[in-house]
Amino acid sequence: MSFSFISDSKSKVFSWNVAAFFVPLAWSFYRKMYKLAAIMLALYTVVFGIMAYYNFTDKSFSEISEQCYQEDPAYAEKVMLSLMGRDVVLTENQQKYIEEMQKERVPQPLAISINMVLIASKILIALNANKLYLKKITQTIKKGEDKGLRGELLKLYVYKKGGTLPLILAFIIGI
């Protein structure tokens, strides 16, 4: 049996993979590309860890909100009017609450950089996804042939080691 449909994996041509762009982590698990998935998980962990650090280091909105409500049960209306630019008389805690709401949680240059890194990584993965998978499957076929597998046994080996993982699809659809 021959895998004649496999072309030269050293091709310099980029192609676009929509699934790899929109859900790169799920796509990499579906294609059994666990190293790529681990790299993406590490990237996402770092990025979201930075964002979480900036979002949770200050006093939480709920704590400030609760203090304001205890002072004046109608504070929510006052806060909304103040945020809309209307003149209202606010207590000191309510003014602090408004300042906290208006303060940037993640500094804007950092937020822009984080989003650019995420978008750039998704674009790079989408442009190289087909090529990466072709390289992986070519290596899997070579390993199978080196083990002396031919015909249906090679086909089964390739499916088991380098095919797809439908369970991931079921999990994604289930979500």
C-alpha positions as CSV (number, residue, x, y, z in Angstrom):
1,M,0.0,0.0,0.0
2,S,1.3,3.4,-0.9
3,F,0.4,6.8,0.5
4,S,0.8,8.5,-2.8
5,F,-1.4,11.4,-1.9
6,I,1.4,12.7,0.5
7,S,3.4,15.4,-1.2
8,D,6.7,16.8,-0.3
9,S,6.4,18.2,3.2
10,K,9.2,20.7,2.6
11,S,6.9,22.8,0.4
12,K,7.3,26.5,1.0
13,V,3.6,27.2,0.2
14,F,1.4,28.3,3.1
15,S,-2.2,27.3,3.3
16,W,-5.0,28.4,5.6
17,N,-6.7,26.1,8.0
18,V,-9.9,27.7,9.4
19,A,-10.3,25.2,12.3
20,A,-6.7,25.8,13.4
21,F,-7.3,29.6,13.5
22,F,-10.6,29.6,15.4
23,V,-9.8,26.7,17.8
24,P,-6.1,26.0,17.6
25,L,-5.8,24.1,20.8
26,A,-8.7,21.8,20.0
27,W,-7.4,21.3,16.5
28,S,-4.0,20.3,17.7
29,F,-5.5,17.7,20.1
30,Y,-7.9,16.5,17.3
31,R,-4.9,15.9,15.0
32,K,-2.9,14.3,17.9
33,M,-0.2,17.0,17.8
34,Y,0.4,17.0,21.5
35,K,3.7,19.0,21.4
36,L,2.0,21.9,19.6
37,A,-0.9,21.7,22.1
38,A,1.5,21.8,25.1
39,I,3.2,24.9,23.6
40,M,-0.1,26.6,23.1
41,L,-1.3,25.6,26.6
42,A,1.9,27.1,28.1
43,L,1.4,30.3,26.0
44,Y,-2.2,30.6,27.1
45,T,-1.3,30.0,30.7
46,V,1.3,32.7,30.8
47,V,-1.0,35.2,28.9
48,F,-4.0,34.6,31.0
49,G,-1.9,34.5,34.2
50,I,-0.7,38.0,33.4
51,M,-4.2,39.2,32.8
52,A,-5.5,37.6,36.0
53,Y,-2.7,39.1,38.0
54,Y,-3.7,42.6,36.9
55,N,-7.4,42.0,37.3
56,F,-7.3,40.6,40.8
57,T,-4.5,42.4,42.6
58,D,-6.7,45.5,43.3
59,K,-9.6,45.5,45.7
60,S,-12.4,43.7,44.0
61,F,-15.4,45.6,42.6
62,S,-17.8,43.5,44.8
63,E,-16.1,44.6,48.0
64,I,-16.2,48.3,47.0
65,S,-19.8,47.9,45.7
66,E,-20.9,46.3,49.0
67,Q,-19.4,49.2,51.0
68,C,-21.2,51.7,48.8
69,Y,-24.5,49.8,49.1
70,Q,-24.3,49.8,52.9
71,E,-23.8,53.6,52.9
72,D,-26.7,54.3,50.4
73,P,-29.0,51.6,49.0
74,A,-29.6,53.9,45.9
75,Y,-25.9,54.0,45.1
76,A,-26.1,52.0,41.9
77,E,-28.3,54.7,40.3
78,K,-25.9,57.4,41.4
79,V,-22.9,55.5,40.1
80,M,-24.5,55.0,36.7
81,L,-25.5,58.6,36.5
82,S,-22.0,59.7,37.5
83,L,-20.5,57.4,34.9
84,M,-22.8,59.0,32.3
85,G,-21.4,62.4,33.2
86,R,-24.3,63.7,35.3
87,D,-23.7,65.7,38.4
88,V,-24.6,63.7,41.5
89,V,-23.6,63.9,45.2
90,L,-21.5,60.9,46.1
91,T,-20.0,59.7,49.3
92,E,-16.3,59.2,49.5
93,N,-16.6,55.4,49.0
94,Q,-18.9,55.8,46.1
95,Q,-16.4,58.1,44.4
96,K,-13.6,55.5,45.0
97,Y,-15.9,52.9,43.4
98,I,-16.3,55.1,40.3
99,E,-12.6,55.7,40.1
100,E,-12.0,51.9,40.4
101,M,-14.5,51.2,37.6
102,Q,-12.8,53.8,35.4
103,K,-9.3,52.6,36.1
104,E,-7.8,50.3,33.5
105,R,-7.5,46.8,34.9
106,V,-4.8,45.6,32.5
107,P,-2.6,48.5,31.3
108,Q,-3.6,49.3,27.7
109,P,-0.1,48.8,26.1
110,L,0.1,45.4,27.8
111,A,-3.4,44.4,26.8
112,I,-2.7,45.3,23.2
113,S,0.5,43.4,23.3
114,I,-1.2,40.3,24.7
115,N,-3.9,40.4,22.1
116,M,-1.4,40.8,19.3
117,V,0.6,37.8,20.6
118,L,-2.6,35.7,20.7
119,I,-3.7,36.8,17.3
120,A,-0.3,36.4,15.8
121,S,0.1,32.9,17.2
122,K,-3.3,31.9,15.8
123,I,-2.4,33.2,12.4
124,L,0.9,31.4,12.4
125,I,-0.7,28.2,13.4
126,A,-3.5,28.5,10.8
127,L,-1.0,29.3,8.1
128,N,1.2,26.3,9.0
129,A,-1.3,23.8,10.3
130,N,-1.7,21.7,7.2
131,K,2.1,21.7,6.6
132,L,2.7,20.7,10.3
133,Y,0.2,17.9,10.1
134,L,1.6,16.7,6.8
135,K,5.1,16.6,8.3
136,K,3.8,14.7,11.4
137,I,1.8,12.1,9.3
138,T,4.8,11.6,6.9
139,Q,7.0,10.9,9.9
140,T,4.4,8.5,11.3
141,I,4.2,6.6,8.0
142,K,8.0,6.4,7.8
143,K,8.1,5.0,11.4
144,G,5.5,2.4,10.5
145,E,7.4,1.4,7.4
146,D,10.7,1.2,9.4
147,K,8.9,-1.3,11.7
148,G,8.1,-3.4,8.7
149,L,4.4,-2.6,8.5
150,R,2.7,-2.8,5.1
151,G,-0.9,-2.6,3.8
152,E,-3.7,-2.7,6.3
153,L,-1.3,-2.9,9.3
154,L,0.4,0.3,8.2
155,K,-2.9,2.0,7.6
156,L,-4.1,1.0,11.1
157,Y,-0.7,2.1,12.6
158,V,-1.0,5.5,10.9
159,Y,-4.6,5.9,12.1
160,K,-3.7,4.9,15.7
161,K,-0.6,7.1,15.9
162,G,-1.2,10.0,13.7
163,G,-4.8,10.2,12.7
164,T,-7.5,12.1,14.4
165,L,-8.9,12.0,17.9
166,P,-12.7,12.1,17.4
167,L,-13.2,12.2,21.1
168,I,-12.0,15.8,21.1
169,L,-14.7,16.7,18.5
170,A,-17.3,15.1,20.7
171,F,-16.1,17.0,23.7
172,I,-16.1,20.4,21.8
173,I,-19.6,19.8,20.4
174,G,-20.7,18.8,23.9
175,I,-19.6,22.1,25.3
